[in-house]
């Protein structure tokens, strides 16, 4: 190659390599998602949020959202673009305008381009629907724009735009005070006409009608019509007159009223509302609406009018498009009967749980009038007055049965009845409101907790606690029943009324049922008129045993022993619930100090008299606890044991603790599990803890270690004898609560008295301490001559919370926590085993990939540079040669 051409070629190669884009280690992806609004109106806002992962993030990232008409996919109706994104989540929001056609599916597509590639990541199309904006609804001219009391008006709204279906709410209100008088709400697909009734009590209001429309867009659009006035006035020029066939009327008679059509004028036919009212109070007692060219009405005057001074009136409405209305002057009527009282009715259930029924029956004596009756029973909310249910019944004795569903919960209810009789001119009366108590239904299966299960002794106490029900009508009645499980005869019961928080337990003493097995049950009844009752399942069977008798103890007479001998104490018990637990206590008969004790399931305790008891006299006692809770009895003291020193013997050896040990060839191994026991319960339970003590007989061999686990204090002894087949006894007593003053600056964790009656043994001790205590604060000590001395060599396993060390025979050893500083007495020889470390890995929420292609690029660049340097040097060498 030409020397001048080579540098140019190399520079060209270098420029080409530098222009090669880096390869991303991860692919740019977008998580598919849906727009925020599934249905939207024009004029509202739409948004979509997407999550991006992979790719190479940089300041030039571009995110764009295309909104496309799915019918014409090539038509993009909206585009939102964002650059320089610094997070992996992007939200685009756009205004839905007229360019998004109504009732058409609109597709949304998201494209993301990162800094490493021009090829964007693309989501699948997600679709929503757009509608024209909800327009202001209109109201057609009401069917009647001039109204009389008792008439109807048809209101017809028109709805346009928005997303169907619609919630249509038509409201009639007072045009001055704006107080609503009536409303009808319905879900419709388009404007739907509704018929309203305007009763007589609307008179005096100037009315207006309005409609409020809510569409079904994800974010609802609401539109409100303008108010349309309703006329409620008279337009006739003069008051109408009418003739009355009877102006003095007795109870039970009829009277005919006829309008004189000359005076009102207007357009025939007429609507004429005849009314009879109390002339003092103005209260209307009857009315009849008649239509005709000559309106005529006949009234019946029942006895319940008695006491009223009556007057008659007629209200006229003509048939013009805008009706004319005129009111006559009042005409007095003579009448001497009166309605004595409002109708009354009886209610079968006045306190009702949800899901129950209640029957309402009219008391027909009080309303009078003519049978049969039309009775409108209503149940309403006593606070808001809203009617929640109604039943219209016709009969001589109107009766209606109501169901009370769960959705009534939260209402305070009242009941009412409106009565209309069957006279030619109907009598109408309204009862007073009767309050109704309503609650959720009593539910749940009560559970029964028993203080003493499985077995109990005669004379002990049992407590039953009930729980697990809810709702219903308080207070509850709780009935505890205890049965003989064979005969089902009730042997104990307690009936309680009150709130569950204070009256849900039953405590009784079990007497007179020895030998029986019992079951318990509880019934809970609420206070509804038709009470609901729930009950528990039968409890587990409780066995009643005879009471524990006073145990006997042997030896019962005075005995003499020498140290090193074994005295066996035996207890004999009857009654109670098996199995028994025996706690033997041996006292110095002069000082009453306990010198030995044994907690065992065996009824005997073999006690080897130590040399230190020579010259003392001893007594023994036994506490017997049965399997029933709190069943414990106490024996009398045994006979007096006199202890003397033994004569010299050839088969005795001295242990390091100074006690004589008899070696035998018989291998005996017993293990005692020490449960917690309690004293008898009389009127109220109380607990006494029996001191822990364990004694085992073991054979120690130098070929294998003997392990003794004392789980009560977290202690493991590993014992190895130096000779073959050594037989010895190990006694371990928990003395934590009686330990002498601990070393200064230390707190006691646990302390035990260990006695190993065997020669030439080595003992390894392992203590478990609470893991909440730092390993650096734990140190073992032994008690020597009344002073705690540190054990110089010990090992702490901080991972398992264990302390291990070796001891000689018969020490009191303690484990202490340093409350001031780390112990220094054993630090030189102690070893702490640290806990294992757990590696943790943190994964970043979003990371940019490292371009792997960059390594290849720089290798190529390095090769090009090396070639160029070699060429340059070679060129210089050739020049020198020339």
Secondary structure by P-SEA (a helix, b strand, c coil): ccccaaaaaaaaaaaaaaabbbbbcbbbbbbbbbccccccccccccbbbbbbccccccccbbbbbbbbcccccccccbbbbbccccccbbbbbbbbcccccccbbbbbbbbbbcccccbbbbbccccbbbbcccccccccccccccccccbbbbbbbbbcccccccbbbbbbccccccccccccccccccbbbbbbbbccccccccbbbbbbbbcccccbbbbbbcbbbbbccccccbbbbbccccccccccbbbbbbbcccccccccccbbbbbbccccccccccbbbbbccbbbbbbbbcccccccccccbbbbbcccccbbbbbbcbbbbbbcccccccbbbbbccccccccbbbbbbbcccccccccccbbbbbbccccccccccbbbbbccbbbbbbbbcccccccbbbbbbbbbcccccbbbbbbcbbbbbbbcccbbbbbbbbcccccccccbbbbbbbcccccccccbbbbbbbcccccccccbbbbbbcccccccbbbbbbcccccccbbbbbbbbcccccbbbbbbccccbbbbbccccccccccccbbbbcccbbbbbbbbbccccccbbbbbbbcccccccccccccccccbbbbccccccccccbbbbbbbbcccccbbbbbccccbbbbbbbccccccccccccbbbbbbcbbbbbbbbbbbbbcccccbbbbbbcbbbbbbbbbbbccbbbbbbccccbbbbbbbbccccccbbbbbbbcccccccccccccccbbbbbbbcccbbbbbbbbbcccccccccbbbbbbcccccccccccccccccbbbbbccccccbbbbbbbcccccccccccbbbbbcbbbbbbbbbcbbbbcccaaaaaaaaaaaaaaaaaaaaaaaaaaaaac
